[in-house]
Amino acid sequence: MTANLWAHGWAAGGAAAAALWAVVAQAAIVAAPYANDFSGGADELERQPPTRWTISIGRLRYQDTTADTTNVVDFATVTVTNLGGATPTNFAVSVKFEISSASESPAGSGERLSIGLVALADPALTSGYFAVVGAGEDIPGFEEGMAFYKDALFTNQTANFFISGPATDGSERWKLTLLGEYLAGDQLRLRLIAQNLTAATSVTNEWTDDSGPLRNGQTFGIVVAHTRYVSTIFFDDFLVSPGQGDDSLFLPAGVLFRDDFDLPLGVNGWMISGLLFPIWYGVTNGMCFLYAQAGDMAGPWNNHYHLVRRDLASVSTGDVCWTLAVATFLPTNDHAQVALLVGDDADNFIRLSYGHVDGARRIRLTEETAATPDTRADEVRNFGSAPFWLRLTRQGGVYRAYWSTNGLWYHRVAGAATRDPATPSWFGFWAGGDLTFVGMPPNVAWIDLIEVREFPDVPQMTGVAVSGAVALAIRNLYGATTATVERCAHLPGGVWTNVAQWVVGEDSTNWLDATPPTGDGRFYRVRVQP
């Protein structure tokens, strides 16, 4: 499989090039597909007005404390420059939200609070497509509708359908998904799905726009619109990806499995090995919590509790990346740890763990065969109370460990484990090893998501600069990976020339091109092949 990373931009010779490439670098970092669970902030989102949007405990909060008498329409948007450029590109955009509070002033005025998604053709928010769900009359019920805007004067605004959805009192968690599919004959098919994650119900409808020339969405975002409403709404897990994805799971490109913990573990297909106390594990507010109890899985210790696992063969039998996003874990007792595991049984597995082990907080990759554990990679690392990501990759029979503090750029832990790739039958996660607790375990791991994606992961460009030569800084190009840089003079229809090829290092890579001739435009793309 080949993964492509595009650096869209024009590099010209002379002093002007540095300033222009500085802008391009910021745009290129926001790569497609785009995802944000807001644990690392929301600086790349353009918020209008910014005073109503803030980050709060890993969520994007919208709060309006004034009962406006005129229509209020506020946006948080991100421009995804490489979703398709000028070419109409199928898209999927989704977000989760929870209405913390909402009230009309005066009550019973019949106004509506609408929450929606946008796929816009320009960052000025004047042309493109809107899909909204709305609740009114102090949230007695829930409806969904769709409207589209296609020009700056909004003359083509049309409400294309309304359907009644499940009743809500505002306390549930919801997920909205907008799917766009471009068809022949200047048509766009739009599908909106509103899922009540708390009640495990959903409503959906679709509509095809054939009214005239279409605008390709490049700016995607969240919209809140209302009149006479005071409200607080929390958003989480905002996602933009090319294509429609799987209609049942709405997974982004390359993702084979993902659980955001919106449903109880058993309902969502997980098996629990070593049941003890139900209050020591569970799902709440979009996170899974696991108490690190006294049991362990190391060597002869098979007294572990609450190993959360599922079948691996139904997800993938090939080269993959497993990622565990941990919102917080503060181990205080030695051996207390949270872990990502792949294995056959309690005596044969690969474990990537983070915890307080051997007197320090550290990341450790362990290979256990016939109840004999061997440490394959180890790094002292303290994440404190901040979110972190653990990633386990498999290439053939080789397993490697990575960590991240933003979910985008991963650092490799030196070392690797080797195992027959045909043998592991399950994957999962677990917390335990706290051998000293008394009573209620003090160390609890809050897990935001677990994901399995195709290998290699989508690479990320972390910087583009011109100081004489053009410099490209790239991450997520894993070990034993060959990268090719190609260059052309103009888009679209330009001729791509291979200008460099190299074997990528284990963490980050820089590539330098010669100083562009004055007035010479350059576009670059990076292709990787494991």
C-alpha positions in Angstrom: 0.0 0.0 0.0 1.3 3.5 -0.9 0.4 6.5 1.3 0.6 10.0 -0.2 1.5 13.2 1.6 1.0 16.3 -0.5 2.6 19.7 0.2 0.3 22.0 -1.6 1.9 25.3 -2.3 4.0 27.4 -4.5 7.6 28.1 -3.7 9.1 31.0 -5.5 12.7 32.3 -5.6 13.7 35.3 -3.6 12.8 36.7 -0.2 9.0 36.4 -0.9 9.3 32.7 -0.9 9.9 32.3 2.8 6.8 34.2 3.8 4.7 32.3 1.3 5.9 29.0 2.4 5.2 29.9 6.0 1.6 30.1 5.1 1.7 26.9 3.2 3.4 25.0 6.0 0.5 25.8 8.4 -2.1 24.6 5.8 -0.2 21.4 5.1 -0.1 20.4 8.7 -3.8 20.0 8.7 -3.9 16.9 6.5 -6.8 14.8 5.3 -8.3 13.0 7.0 -8.5 15.6 9.8 -9.4 14.5 13.3 -9.5 16.3 16.6 -10.7 15.1 20.0 -9.7 18.5 21.5 -7.4 16.9 24.0 -4.5 18.9 22.4 -6.5 22.1 21.8 -8.2 23.7 18.8 -5.7 26.3 17.6 -6.1 25.3 14.0 -9.9 25.9 14.0 -11.1 29.3 13.0 -13.8 30.3 15.5 -16.4 33.0 14.9 -16.8 34.7 17.3 -13.8 33.4 19.3 -15.3 34.5 22.6 -18.0 31.8 22.5 -15.7 28.9 21.8 -13.2 27.6 24.4 -11.4 24.4 25.3 -12.7 22.6 28.4 -11.4 19.3 29.6 -10.7 17.8 26.2 -13.8 19.2 24.6 -14.7 22.2 22.5 -17.2 24.3 24.5 -19.7 26.7 22.9 -21.3 29.0 25.4 -23.7 31.9 24.8 -24.9 33.7 27.9 -26.9 36.4 26.1 -30.5 35.9 25.0 -30.0 37.4 21.5 -33.1 38.8 19.7 -31.5 38.5 16.3 -30.4 35.3 14.6 -27.0 34.1 15.8 -24.9 31.9 13.6 -21.5 30.9 15.0 -18.9 28.7 13.4 -15.7 26.7 14.2 -14.1 25.6 10.9 -11.0 24.1 9.5 -9.7 24.3 5.9 -8.5 20.9 4.7 -6.3 21.9 1.7 -5.6 18.4 0.4 -9.0 16.8 0.5 -9.3 17.4 -3.2 -8.3 21.0 -4.0 -10.3 22.2 -7.0 -11.6 18.7 -7.8 -15.0 17.8 -6.3 -14.2 15.2 -3.7 -16.5 12.9 -1.7 -16.4 13.7 2.0 -17.5 12.6 5.4 -17.7 15.0 8.3 -18.9 14.2 11.8 -19.0 15.5 15.3 -20.2 14.4 18.7 -21.9 16.9 21.1 -23.8 17.2 24.3 -26.2 20.0 25.2 -25.1 20.9 28.8 -27.8 23.6 29.2 -30.2 25.4 26.9 -33.2 27.7 27.6 -35.3 30.2 25.7 -35.9 33.8 26.8 -38.8 34.2 27.0 -39.7 30.5 27.5 -42.1 29.1 25.0 -41.4 31.5 22.2 -41.0 28.7 19.7 -37.4 29.6 18.7 -35.0 26.9 17.8 -31.5 25.9 18.8 -29.8 24.4 15.7 -26.5 22.4 15.7 -25.0 21.3 12.5 -22.1 20.6 10.1 -20.9 22.5 7.2 -18.9 21.7 4.0 -18.1 25.1 2.4 -16.3 26.1 -0.7 -14.5 29.1 0.8 -13.2 30.1 4.3 -15.5 33.2 4.2 -18.5 30.8 4.9 -20.5 32.3 2.0 -20.9 29.3 -0.3 -21.3 25.6 0.3 -23.5 23.2 2.1 -25.1 23.1 5.6 -26.8 20.3 7.4 -28.4 21.0 10.8 -30.4 19.4 13.5 -32.5 21.5 15.7 -34.2 21.5 19.1 -36.7 24.1 20.2 -39.3 25.0 22.9 -36.8 24.4 25.7 -35.7 21.1 24.1 -38.9 19.1 24.2 -38.1 17.2 21.0 -35.5 16.8 18.3 -35.8 17.4 14.6 -33.4 17.5 11.8 -33.3 19.4 8.5 -31.0 20.4 5.7 -30.3 23.6 3.9 -27.8 24.6 1.3 -26.1 27.9 0.5 -24.4 28.4 -2.9 -23.6 32.1 -3.2 -22.6 35.1 -1.2 -26.1 36.5 -1.1 -27.6 33.3 0.2 -30.3 33.5 -2.5 -30.2 29.7 -3.0 -30.9 28.9 0.6 -33.5 26.1 0.7 -34.8 23.8 3.5 -34.8 20.5 1.7 -36.3 18.2 4.2 -37.4 17.9 7.8 -38.0 14.7 9.7 -38.8 14.2 13.3 -36.2 12.4 15.5 -36.2 11.0 19.0 -37.3 13.2 21.8 -34.5 14.5 24.0 -34.2 16.5 27.2 -30.7 17.7 26.2 -28.8 15.3 28.4 -27.9 12.8 25.8 -24.7 12.5 23.7 -25.3 12.8 20.0 -23.3 12.2 16.9 -23.9 14.0 13.6 -22.5 12.7 10.3 -22.8 14.5 6.9 -21.8 12.4 3.8 -21.3 14.1 0.5 -21.1 12.2 -2.8 -20.5 14.0 -6.1 -22.4 12.4 -9.0 -22.3 12.8 -12.8 -24.3 15.7 -14.3 -23.4 18.3 -11.7 -25.1 16.6 -8.8 -24.3 16.2 -5.1 -26.0 13.6 -2.9 -26.0 14.6 0.7 -26.8 12.2 3.6 -27.3 13.3 7.2 -27.3 10.9 10.1 -28.2 12.0 13.6 -27.4 9.3 16.2 -28.6 9.4 19.9 -25.6 7.6 21.4 -27.1 7.4 24.8 -30.3 5.8 23.6 -28.6 3.9 20.7 -31.1 5.3 18.2 -30.6 7.2 15.0 -32.5 9.0 12.2 -31.4 9.6 8.7 -32.4 11.1 5.4 -30.7 12.2 2.1 -31.2 14.7 -0.7 -29.6 15.3 -4.1 -28.8 18.8 -5.2 -29.1 19.1 -9.0 -30.0 22.8 -9.1 -26.8 24.0 -10.9 -23.0 24.2 -10.7 -21.6 22.8 -7.5 -19.0 24.2 -5.2 -16.5 21.8 -3.8 -16.2 21.8 0.0 -12.7 22.5 1.4 -13.7 24.3 4.6 -15.5 22.0 7.1 -16.8 22.8 10.5 -19.4 23.0 13.2 -22.2 25.6 13.3 -24.5 26.7 16.1 -27.5 28.9 15.2 -30.3 30.2 17.4 -32.4 33.1 18.5 -33.3 33.9 22.1 -31.4 31.0 23.4 -28.9 30.8 26.2 -26.9 27.6 25.9 -23.7 25.6 26.7 -22.8 22.8 24.3 -19.8 20.5 24.4 -18.3 19.1 21.2 -15.9 16.2 20.8 -14.3 14.0 18.2 -14.6 16.2 15.1 -13.6 14.3 12.0 -13.2 15.1 8.3 -12.3 12.4 5.8 -12.4 11.9 2.0 -15.0 9.5 0.7 -18.2 8.3 2.3 -16.5 5.6 4.4 -18.5 2.7 5.8 -22.2 3.6 6.1 -22.5 1.8 9.4 -19.4 2.8 11.2 -18.4 6.0 9.4 -14.8 5.2 9.7 -12.2 7.5 8.0 -10.0 6.2 5.2 -7.5 3.5 6.4 -9.2 2.9 9.8 -10.3 -0.7 10.3 -11.8 -0.4 13.7 -12.4 2.4 16.2 -14.3 2.7 19.5 -14.9 6.1 21.0 -16.6 4.5 24.0 -20.0 6.0 23.5 -21.7 2.6 24.3 -21.2 0.1 27.1 -18.3 -2.3 26.5 -20.5 -5.4 26.2 -23.0 -3.6 23.9 -20.2 -2.7 21.6 -18.9 -6.2 21.3 -16.0 -6.3 23.8 -15.4 -9.4 26.0 -14.2 -8.9 29.6 -11.8 -11.5 31.0 -11.3 -11.7 34.7 -14.5 -10.0 36.0 -14.2 -8.7 39.5 -16.1 -5.5 40.6 -18.2 -3.7 38.0 -17.5 -0.4 39.7 -13.8 -0.8 38.7 -14.4 -0.5 35.0 -17.0 1.0 32.6 -18.0 3.6 30.1 -19.2 7.1 30.9 -19.2 10.5 29.0 -17.4 9.1 26.0 -14.6 7.5 27.9 -13.7 4.1 29.3 -12.3 3.9 32.8 -10.2 1.1 34.3 -8.9 0.9 37.8 -5.4 -0.6 38.0 -6.2 -3.3 40.5 -3.8 -5.8 42.1 -3.9 -8.6 39.4 -1.2 -9.0 36.8 -0.3 -10.8 33.6 3.5 -11.0 34.0 5.1 -14.5 34.0 3.2 -16.9 36.3 0.8 -14.1 37.4 -2.5 -14.9 35.7 -4.8 -13.2 38.3 -5.5 -10.2 36.1 -9.0 -8.5 36.1 -10.9 -6.7 33.5 -8.9 -7.5 30.4 -11.0 -5.9 27.6 -10.5 -7.8 24.4 -12.0 -8.7 21.0 -11.3 -10.9 18.0 -8.4 -9.8 15.8 -9.1 -11.8 12.7 -12.4 -10.0 12.0 -10.5 -6.6 12.0 -7.2 -7.4 10.3 -4.7 -10.2 9.8 -2.1 -7.9 8.1 0.2 -5.0 8.9 -1.6 -2.6 11.2 -1.3 0.1 13.8 -3.1 -0.2 17.2 -3.5 3.2 19.0 -4.7 3.7 22.6 -5.6 7.3 23.5 -5.4 7.9 27.2 -6.9 11.0 28.6 -5.1 10.7 31.9 -3.4 8.1 34.0 -1.4 9.0 37.2 0.1 5.8 38.6 1.6 6.3 42.0 2.3 2.7 43.1 5.0 0.6 41.5 3.9 -1.8 38.7 0.5 0.0 38.2 0.1 0.3 34.5 -2.3 0.7 31.5 -1.5 -1.5 28.5 -2.4 -2.2 24.9 -2.1 -6.0 24.2 -2.1 -8.4 21.2 -2.0 -12.1 21.9 -3.4 -15.7 22.1 -3.9 -16.3 25.8 -2.7 -15.1 29.2 0.8 -16.7 28.7 1.5 -15.6 25.1 1.1 -12.0 24.1 2.7 -8.7 23.2 2.2 -5.9 25.7 2.8 -2.1 25.3 2.4 -0.5 28.7 2.8 2.8 30.4 3.0 3.0 34.2 5.1 3.4 37.3 7.4 0.4 36.8 10.8 -0.2 38.5 10.7 3.1 40.4 9.8 5.4 37.5 7.1 6.2 35.0 8.0 4.5 31.8 6.9 2.9 28.5 7.7 -0.7 28.1 7.3 -3.2 25.3 7.1 -6.8 26.6 7.0 -10.1 24.7 5.7 -13.0 26.7 6.0 -16.6 25.4 4.9 -19.6 27.5 4.6 -17.4 30.6 8.2 -16.1 30.2 8.2 -12.3 29.7 11.1 -10.5 28.0 11.5 -6.7 27.8 12.0 -5.7 24.1 11.9 -1.9 24.4 12.0 0.4 27.4 12.0 4.2 27.8 11.6 6.4 31.0 8.8 8.8 30.1 6.5 10.8 32.4 3.3 12.2 30.9 2.1 13.7 34.1 -1.6 14.5 34.0 -1.6 15.3 30.3 -3.2 13.1 27.6 -1.0 10.7 25.7 -1.2 8.1 22.9 0.4 4.7 22.9 0.8 3.0 19.5 1.8 -0.6 18.7 2.6 -1.3 15.0 3.1 -4.7 13.3 5.0 -5.2 10.1 5.1 -8.9 9.3 6.1 -10.4 12.6 7.9 -7.3 14.0 6.2 -5.2 16.7 7.4 -1.7 17.5 6.3 0.8 20.2 5.5 4.5 19.8 4.2 7.4 21.9 2.7 10.8 21.2 1.5 13.8 23.2 -0.8 15.2 20.5 -2.1 12.2 18.5 -0.4 13.4 15.3 3.4 12.9 15.6 4.7 9.7 17.1 8.1 9.0 18.6 9.5 5.5 18.4 10.8 3.6 21.5 14.1 1.9 20.6 13.7 -1.9 20.3 11.2 -4.3 18.8 9.5 -7.7 19.5 9.3 -10.5 17.0 6.4 -12.9 16.8 4.7 -15.2 14.3 2.1 -12.8 12.7 -0.3 -15.7 12.2 -0.6 -16.5 15.9 -2.2 -13.6 17.7 -6.0 -14.1 17.9 -7.2 -11.1 19.9 -6.3 -7.5 20.8 -7.4 -5.4 23.7 -6.4 -3.2 26.7 -6.1 -3.5 30.4 -5.0 -1.7 33.6 -3.6 -3.5 36.6 -0.4 -4.5 38.3 -0.9 -2.3 41.4 0.2 -4.9 44.0 0.2 -2.6 47.0 -3.3 -1.0 47.1 -5.7 -1.5 49.9 -9.5 -1.1 49.5 -10.4 1.0 46.4 -7.6 1.0 43.8 -6.2 4.6 43.6 -4.9 4.5 40.0 -7.6 4.9 37.3 -6.9 5.1 33.6 -9.3 7.2 31.5 -9.2 6.0 27.9 -10.6 8.2 25.2 -10.4 5.7 22.2 -8.9 2.6 20.7 -8.2 2.4 17.0 -6.8 0.0 14.5 -5.7 1.3 11.2 -3.9 0.1 8.1 -0.1 0.3 8.2 1.6 2.6 7.5 -0.2 5.5 9.1 -0.8 8.7 7.2 2.5 10.8 7.4 2.3 14.3 8.8 4.2 17.3 7.6 5.4 19.3 10.6 7.1 22.2 8.8 7.9 23.8 5.5 10.4 26.6 5.3 12.6 28.5 2.8 15.9 29.9 3.9 17.7 29.6 0.6 16.8 25.9 0.1 13.3 24.5 0.5 13.1 22.4 3.7 10.4 19.7 4.3 10.1 18.2 7.8 8.1 15.0 7.9 7.1 12.6 10.7 5.2 9.3 11.0 7.4 7.7 8.3 8.2 4.5 10.2 11.4 2.5 10.2 12.2 0.4 7.1 10.2 2.8 5.0 11.3 4.3 1.6 10.1 7.8 0.9 10.1 9.5 -2.5 9.9 13.3 -3.1 8.4 14.4 -6.4 8.2 18.0 -7.7 6.3 19.8 -10.4 6.1 23.3 -11.7 2.3 23.8 -11.7 -1.0 22.2 -10.8 -3.2 20.7 -12.2 -1.7 18.7 -15.1 1.9 19.3 -14.2 4.6 16.7 -14.8 5.9 15.2 -11.6 9.7 14.6 -11.4 11.4 12.3 -8.9 14.0 14.4 -7.2 14.9 12.3 -4.2 14.5 9.0 -2.5 15.7 7.8 0.9 15.2 5.3 3.7 13.4 7.0 6.5 14.7 7.1 10.0 12.7 5.9 13.0 11.3 9.2 14.2 11.5 12.3 12.0 13.0 13.1 8.6 14.1 16.3 6.9 14.6 16.7 3.1 16.2 19.8 1.4 15.7 21.0 -2.1 17.9 23.5 -3.9 17.0 27.2 -3.9 14.2 27.8 -6.4 15.1 30.1 -9.3 13.5 33.5 -9.1 9.9 33.4 -10.3 9.9 29.6 -10.5 6.8 27.9 -8.9 7.2 24.5 -7.2 4.8 22.0 -5.8 6.0 19.0 -3.8 4.5 15.6 -2.9 5.9 12.9 -0.7 5.1 9.2 -1.3 6.0 6.4 1.1 6.2 2.7 0.6 6.9 0.3 3.5 
